[in-house]
């Protein structure tokens, strides 16, 4: 016994935009204001952030090994 049921492939594959867009389908998304960006950080600030992230990851590894 077979039965038919509708499929909305656009909804499952991300082609439908229920919230609507104000730009055309061929144009990129408009720029949005960012509150934080690693590209705006100075080199010493980037290095400090990288060291902090590295220290946190090593802390996770150390705690997992205990």
FIMIKE-530602 format. One record per residue (C-alpha): residue in one letter; chain; x, y, z. Coordinates in steps of 0.2 Angstrom, whole numbers. Layout:
<recs>
A;A;X;Y;Z
...
</recs>
This chain:
<recs>
X;A;0;0;0
X;A;7;17;-5
X;A;2;34;0
X;A;7;52;-6
X;A;12;66;5
X;A;18;83;0
X;A;36;88;3
X;A;42;106;4
X;A;60;104;-1
X;A;64;123;-1
X;A;60;123;18
X;A;71;108;21
X;A;86;114;11
X;A;86;132;18
X;A;79;140;2
X;A;64;148;10
X;A;66;164;21
X;A;51;166;32
X;A;58;182;40
X;A;59;190;23
X;A;74;199;15
X;A;76;217;10
X;A;89;214;-3
X;A;88;204;-20
X;A;93;186;-21
X;A;109;191;-31
X;A;115;204;-20
X;A;125;200;-3
X;A;118;204;14
X;A;120;222;19
X;A;134;226;31
X;A;129;225;49
X;A;137;234;64
X;A;149;223;74
X;A;152;227;92
X;A;168;217;92
X;A;180;211;79
X;A;197;203;80
X;A;202;213;65
X;A;200;229;74
X;A;211;223;88
X;A;229;228;89
X;A;243;215;87
X;A;247;215;106
X;A;228;213;110
X;A;227;199;97
X;A;242;190;105
X;A;235;192;122
X;A;218;185;117
X;A;227;170;109
X;A;237;167;124
X;A;221;168;135
X;A;212;156;124
X;A;227;144;123
X;A;228;144;142
X;A;210;140;144
X;A;211;126;132
X;A;226;119;141
X;A;217;120;158
X;A;203;109;150
X;A;216;97;144
X;A;224;97;162
X;A;208;94;170
X;A;203;80;159
X;A;220;71;162
X;A;217;72;181
</recs>
